[in-house]
Amino acid sequence: MLKVVTLISLFLLSSSTFAQTTEECPCCKDEYKEFDFWLGEWEVFDVEGKKVGNSQISKSERNCILFEKWTSVGDHTGSSINFFDQKNYEWNQVWVDNNGLILKLKGGLIANGIIQMSSELLQNDQGLNFKNSIRWTLQEDGTVKQQWDMTDENLESFKTLFIGIYKAKKP
């Protein structure tokens, strides 16, 4: 009986925690808008101008999540959930694709129109320590450049894995 009472108490306590905010839009503060330059329907091109895919970036959960849906020209698909964590003042991304790749990144605004996030330190099969580091940069022409690098512990790039230029889809 004590276990049942304890479980019910924990449930009620956790339920009240989720309902604590009385703000109409808790994720409408300026920091939640730092990544809004990536919102939209995009065609994505490589640096030579060849189309490599399409990406849809939208907000959900009362502006608390930036959701990405990626489709390559081939059969590669993936999605990411991006969110701002007020507790540590960091942007977070969790990416999952149809090949089983999972990326977990953290970072933030490094300048107006530039978001950079990196993984924790990882080790490849050859024993090399690296981080995944992705930077999104709003360009003067309204496009967004996304660059994914493998970096060392100091975030010095040693291998570029992807550069995509996001161009707004024309209606």
C-alpha positions as CSV (number, residue, x, y, z in Angstrom):
1,M,0.0,0.0,0.0
2,L,2.9,2.4,0.8
3,K,4.3,1.8,-2.7
4,V,1.0,2.7,-4.3
5,V,0.7,5.9,-2.2
6,T,4.3,6.8,-3.0
7,L,3.7,6.2,-6.8
8,I,0.6,8.3,-6.8
9,S,2.4,11.1,-4.9
10,L,5.2,11.1,-7.4
11,F,2.8,11.2,-10.3
12,L,0.9,14.1,-8.8
13,L,4.2,15.9,-8.1
14,S,5.5,15.4,-11.6
15,S,2.2,16.4,-13.2
16,S,2.2,19.6,-11.2
17,T,5.8,20.3,-12.3
18,F,4.7,20.2,-16.0
19,A,1.8,22.5,-15.3
20,Q,3.8,25.2,-13.4
21,T,4.1,27.7,-16.2
22,T,1.4,30.3,-16.4
23,E,3.0,32.1,-19.4
24,E,0.9,32.2,-22.5
25,C,4.0,31.5,-24.6
26,P,7.0,30.4,-22.5
27,C,9.1,29.9,-25.6
28,C,8.5,33.2,-27.2
29,K,11.4,35.0,-25.5
30,D,14.2,36.3,-27.7
31,E,16.6,33.4,-27.0
32,Y,14.0,31.0,-28.5
33,K,14.1,33.1,-31.7
34,E,17.9,32.9,-32.3
35,F,17.5,30.0,-34.7
36,D,14.4,31.3,-36.5
37,F,16.6,32.2,-39.6
38,W,16.5,28.5,-40.4
39,L,12.7,28.3,-40.5
40,G,11.1,27.6,-43.9
41,E,10.9,25.3,-46.9
42,W,14.3,24.8,-48.4
43,E,16.1,23.3,-51.4
44,V,19.6,22.3,-50.4
45,F,22.6,22.5,-52.7
46,D,26.2,21.6,-52.4
47,V,29.0,24.1,-53.0
48,E,29.0,23.4,-56.8
49,G,25.3,24.2,-57.0
50,K,24.1,20.6,-57.4
51,K,20.8,19.9,-55.6
52,V,21.3,17.4,-52.7
53,G,17.9,17.5,-51.0
54,N,15.0,19.3,-49.4
55,S,14.5,20.4,-45.9
56,Q,11.4,21.6,-44.0
57,I,12.1,23.5,-40.8
58,S,9.1,24.4,-38.6
59,K,8.2,25.4,-35.0
60,S,6.0,23.3,-32.8
61,E,5.0,22.9,-29.2
62,R,4.2,26.5,-28.7
63,N,7.5,27.6,-30.3
64,C,9.6,25.4,-28.0
65,I,10.8,23.1,-30.7
66,L,12.4,23.7,-34.1
67,F,11.7,20.6,-36.1
68,E,13.6,19.6,-39.2
69,K,12.6,17.0,-41.8
70,W,15.3,16.2,-44.3
71,T,15.0,14.3,-47.6
72,S,18.0,13.8,-49.9
73,V,17.8,13.5,-53.6
74,G,18.5,9.8,-53.1
75,D,16.9,7.8,-50.3
76,H,18.4,9.3,-47.3
77,T,16.0,10.9,-44.8
78,G,16.3,12.3,-41.3
79,S,14.8,14.5,-38.7
80,S,16.1,16.7,-35.9
81,I,14.5,18.3,-32.9
82,N,16.2,21.5,-31.9
83,F,15.4,23.2,-28.6
84,F,16.7,25.9,-26.3
85,D,17.4,24.9,-22.7
86,Q,16.9,27.8,-20.3
87,K,18.7,25.9,-17.5
88,N,22.1,25.9,-19.2
89,Y,21.3,28.6,-21.8
90,E,22.2,26.2,-24.7
91,W,20.7,25.1,-27.9
92,N,20.4,21.3,-28.3
93,Q,19.9,19.1,-31.4
94,V,19.0,15.4,-31.6
95,W,19.2,14.1,-35.1
96,V,18.1,10.6,-36.2
97,D,18.2,9.3,-39.8
98,N,17.1,6.3,-41.7
99,N,20.6,4.8,-41.5
100,G,20.5,4.7,-37.7
101,L,22.8,7.6,-37.3
102,I,22.1,9.5,-34.1
103,L,23.8,12.9,-33.4
104,K,23.4,14.8,-30.1
105,L,24.7,18.3,-30.2
106,K,24.9,21.3,-27.9
107,G,25.9,24.9,-28.4
108,G,24.5,28.2,-29.2
109,L,24.5,31.6,-30.8
110,I,28.1,32.7,-31.5
111,A,27.1,35.8,-33.5
112,N,23.9,37.2,-34.9
113,G,22.7,34.7,-37.5
114,I,25.3,32.0,-36.6
115,I,24.5,29.0,-34.5
116,Q,27.1,26.4,-33.7
117,M,26.6,23.1,-31.9
118,S,29.0,20.2,-31.2
119,S,28.9,16.7,-29.9
120,E,30.7,15.4,-26.8
121,L,34.2,14.1,-27.5
122,L,33.9,10.7,-29.3
123,Q,36.4,8.1,-30.5
124,N,36.4,6.4,-33.9
125,D,37.5,2.8,-34.7
126,Q,41.1,4.0,-35.1
127,G,41.2,5.6,-31.7
128,L,41.1,9.1,-32.9
129,N,39.3,11.6,-30.6
130,F,36.8,13.9,-32.4
131,K,33.7,16.0,-32.1
132,N,31.0,16.5,-34.7
133,S,30.6,20.3,-35.1
134,I,27.8,21.9,-37.2
135,R,27.5,25.6,-37.9
136,W,24.4,27.3,-39.5
137,T,25.2,30.7,-40.9
138,L,22.6,33.1,-42.3
139,Q,24.1,34.6,-45.5
140,E,23.5,38.2,-46.8
141,D,21.3,36.8,-49.6
142,G,18.9,35.0,-47.2
143,T,20.3,31.6,-47.8
144,V,21.6,29.5,-44.9
145,K,25.0,27.7,-45.0
146,Q,25.3,24.5,-43.0
147,Q,28.7,23.1,-42.5
148,W,29.4,19.8,-40.6
149,D,33.0,19.2,-39.6
150,M,34.8,16.6,-37.7
151,T,37.0,18.6,-35.2
152,D,39.5,17.9,-32.5
153,E,39.0,18.7,-28.9
154,N,39.6,22.4,-29.5
155,L,37.0,22.5,-32.3
156,E,39.7,22.8,-34.9
157,S,38.3,21.3,-38.1
158,F,40.2,18.5,-39.7
159,K,37.5,17.0,-42.0
160,T,34.5,18.6,-43.6
161,L,31.6,16.1,-43.9
162,F,28.9,18.3,-45.5
163,I,28.4,21.8,-46.7
164,G,24.8,22.6,-47.7
165,I,23.4,25.9,-49.0
166,Y,19.8,26.2,-48.0
167,K,17.8,28.2,-50.6
168,A,14.2,29.1,-49.9
169,K,11.8,27.1,-52.1
170,K,9.9,29.2,-54.6
171,P,6.1,29.0,-54.5
